[in-house]
Amino acid sequence: MMASSKKKYYAVLRGRRPGVYNAWGGPLGAENQVRGYPGAVFKGFATLAEARQSLESGKLPGLSRRPTAPSARRKSAAPQQKAGVSGDDDRAIRLFTDGGCHRNPGPGGWGVVLLAGEERREASGGFRLTTNNRMELYACIAGLAMLPEGTRLTLYSDSRYVINALALGWARRWRAHGWRRTDGPALNPDLWGRLLALFEKREVNLVWVKGHAGNPENERCDRLAGEAMQHDDLPPDSGYEGIASPVG
């Protein structure tokens, strides 16, 4: 498909990473999200507002569609549920994250394992009062911040809250609506804003893994998080303690 020069924004309704893109080609363009993706659905628009409106409504008038080959197995909209690089993805950098807290809310910790070839890096931290979901988000933020913009990687998490909100475009919609969901305010907007800013400047393949199921790197992240939350004099999670908020 040749993109029209008049169309500056591209809404991807179905693809590797649904969302709005301000370029067709390039490593962060819409083309990479739909090329080779069975049943991809996308459309170009002249303005950002039109692209966002169409994406949020779930309807792309006059859309473009890449047909699924008859022999291709239909892909589920849900993220993959096994650890490992999905499909024919060739990302050599793997980022494992996990977070949790003792009671919910309570003292919390997060852990990260970053693998790049033979290089291995680990990081962890914690807060005196926080929630499980905030620690899952913070682990992803800390891990992505370790990598420069434009990095191609696979991120593994056992949090459906994180994986689904990123992979299915929920977090972008919350942001577009002023951090509101259809049933009320979106929780943890401070961390979602930070995570989206990092996520959108890297090429991230998302994989959900089952927690406590024998994946060695996921288990290592869990131990790092558990150790971190037991430290004395943990700092405050200002985004949580600074506002009255229900459990995330």
C-alpha positions in Angstrom: 0.0 0.0 0.0 1.3 3.5 -0.8 0.3 6.1 1.7 -1.1 9.4 0.5 1.0 12.4 1.0 -2.0 14.3 2.3 -2.6 11.9 5.1 -0.4 12.8 8.1 -1.9 10.6 10.8 -2.8 6.9 10.8 -5.2 5.2 13.1 -4.5 1.5 13.6 -7.6 -0.3 15.0 -6.1 -3.8 14.6 -2.4 -4.4 14.4 0.7 -5.1 16.6 0.1 -1.9 18.6 -3.3 -0.2 18.0 -3.1 3.5 18.3 -2.6 6.7 16.3 0.7 7.3 14.5 2.0 10.5 12.9 4.1 8.7 10.2 3.5 5.8 7.8 7.1 4.6 7.4 10.1 4.4 9.8 10.7 2.3 12.8 7.9 3.9 14.8 5.4 4.4 11.9 2.1 2.7 11.3 3.4 0.5 8.5 5.4 -1.6 11.0 2.2 -2.2 13.0 0.1 -3.6 10.1 2.5 -5.1 7.6 2.3 -8.9 7.8 -0.3 -8.7 10.6 -3.3 -10.9 9.6 -6.5 -8.9 9.3 -4.9 -5.6 10.1 -7.3 -2.6 10.1 -6.1 1.0 9.7 -6.7 4.3 7.9 -5.0 7.6 7.2 -6.3 11.0 8.2 -5.5 14.6 7.6 -5.7 15.7 11.2 -4.8 14.2 14.6 -8.3 14.9 15.9 -10.0 12.8 13.2 -7.6 9.9 13.7 -8.2 9.9 17.5 -11.9 10.2 17.1 -12.1 7.3 14.7 -9.9 5.1 16.8 -11.8 5.8 20.0 -15.1 5.1 18.4 -13.8 1.8 17.1 -15.0 2.7 13.6 -12.7 3.6 10.7 -14.9 4.8 7.7 -13.5 3.8 4.4 -10.8 1.8 6.3 -7.9 -0.1 4.8 -7.7 -3.7 5.6 -4.9 -6.3 5.0 -6.8 -9.6 4.4 -5.9 -12.7 6.3 -4.5 -15.4 4.1 -6.8 -18.4 4.0 -4.2 -20.7 5.4 -3.2 -18.3 8.3 -4.4 -19.2 11.7 -6.6 -16.4 13.2 -4.8 -14.5 16.0 -6.5 -13.7 19.2 -6.8 -10.0 20.2 -5.4 -10.9 23.6 -1.7 -10.8 24.3 0.2 -14.1 24.1 0.2 -16.2 27.2 3.6 -17.9 27.0 7.0 -16.5 27.7 9.0 -16.2 24.5 9.2 -14.0 21.5 5.9 -14.0 19.8 5.4 -14.8 16.1 8.4 -14.1 13.9 9.6 -11.2 16.1 13.4 -10.9 16.2 13.8 -8.6 19.2 17.0 -9.7 20.9 16.4 -7.5 24.0 14.2 -9.0 26.6 12.8 -7.1 29.6 11.1 -8.9 32.5 9.2 -7.0 35.1 7.2 -7.7 38.3 5.8 -5.8 41.2 3.7 -6.3 44.3 3.1 -5.2 47.9 2.6 -6.7 51.3 -1.2 -6.3 51.8 -2.9 -4.1 49.2 -2.2 -1.3 49.9 1.0 -1.7 51.9 4.8 -1.7 51.6 5.6 -2.5 47.9 8.5 -3.4 45.7 9.3 -3.8 42.0 11.9 -5.8 40.2 13.4 -5.8 36.7 15.6 -8.2 34.7 17.1 -6.9 31.4 18.7 -9.4 29.0 20.6 -8.2 25.9 22.8 -10.9 24.4 25.2 -12.0 27.1 24.6 -8.8 29.1 22.3 -9.0 32.1 21.1 -6.1 34.3 18.9 -6.1 37.3 17.1 -3.3 39.2 14.7 -3.0 42.1 13.1 -0.6 44.5 10.2 0.0 46.8 7.8 2.4 48.6 6.4 2.4 52.1 2.8 2.5 51.0 1.5 1.7 47.5 -0.5 -0.9 45.6 0.1 -4.1 43.6 -0.8 -2.4 40.3 1.3 0.7 40.9 4.3 -1.5 41.5 3.6 -3.5 38.3 3.5 -0.1 36.4 6.6 1.2 38.1 8.6 -1.9 37.2 7.8 -1.3 33.5 8.7 2.3 33.8 12.0 1.6 35.4 12.8 -1.1 32.9 12.0 0.9 29.8 13.9 3.9 31.2 17.0 1.7 31.1 16.8 1.6 27.3 17.3 4.4 24.8 14.5 5.7 22.5 13.9 3.5 19.4 15.0 0.3 21.1 13.3 -2.8 19.9 12.5 -5.2 22.7 10.0 -7.7 24.2 8.5 -6.9 27.5 7.3 -9.8 29.7 4.9 -9.1 32.6 2.5 -11.3 34.6 0.1 -8.3 35.0 -2.9 -8.4 32.8 -3.7 -4.9 34.0 -0.5 -3.6 32.4 -0.4 -5.8 29.3 -4.0 -5.5 28.2 -4.1 -1.7 28.8 -1.1 -1.2 26.6 -1.8 -3.9 23.9 -5.5 -3.1 23.5 -5.1 0.7 23.6 -7.0 1.2 26.8 -4.4 3.4 28.4 -4.2 5.7 25.3 -8.0 6.1 25.4 -7.9 7.0 29.2 -5.3 9.6 28.4 -7.3 11.0 25.5 -10.3 11.4 27.7 -8.4 13.2 30.5 -7.7 10.0 32.4 -11.3 8.9 32.6 -12.9 5.6 31.8 -16.5 5.0 30.9 -17.2 4.0 34.5 -15.2 6.7 36.2 -11.7 8.1 36.7 -8.8 5.9 35.6 -6.6 4.9 38.4 -2.8 5.6 38.6 -2.8 8.4 35.9 0.6 9.6 37.1 2.3 6.3 36.3 0.3 5.6 33.2 1.4 8.9 31.8 5.0 8.1 32.5 4.7 4.6 31.1 3.0 5.7 27.8 5.7 8.4 27.3 8.4 5.7 27.4 6.4 3.0 25.6 5.5 5.1 22.6 9.2 6.0 21.9 10.3 2.4 21.8 9.2 -0.6 19.7 7.8 -2.9 22.3 6.4 -6.4 21.8 4.2 -7.3 24.8 4.0 -10.8 26.2 1.9 -11.9 29.2 3.4 -14.7 31.4 1.8 -16.6 34.1 3.2 -15.6 37.5 4.7 -18.2 39.9 4.7 -20.8 37.1 8.4 -21.6 36.8 9.5 -18.9 34.4 13.0 -18.2 35.9 13.3 -14.5 35.0 9.7 -13.8 36.2 10.5 -15.6 39.4 13.7 -13.6 39.8 11.8 -10.3 39.4 9.3 -11.5 42.0 12.2 -12.1 44.4 13.8 -8.7 43.7 10.4 -7.0 44.4 9.9 -9.0 47.6 13.4 -8.1 48.9 13.0 -4.5 48.0 9.7 -4.1 49.9 11.3 -5.3 53.1 14.0 -2.6 53.3 13.9 -0.1 56.1 13.1 3.6 55.5 11.3 3.0 52.2 10.5 6.3 50.5 6.9 7.5 50.0 5.0 6.8 46.8 4.0 10.5 46.4 1.6 9.7 43.6 -0.3 7.4 45.9 0.0 9.0 49.3 -0.5 12.5 47.9 -4.1 11.9 46.8 -7.0 10.0 48.2 -7.3 7.0 45.9 -9.0 3.6 46.0 -6.8 0.5 45.6 -5.4 0.3 42.1 
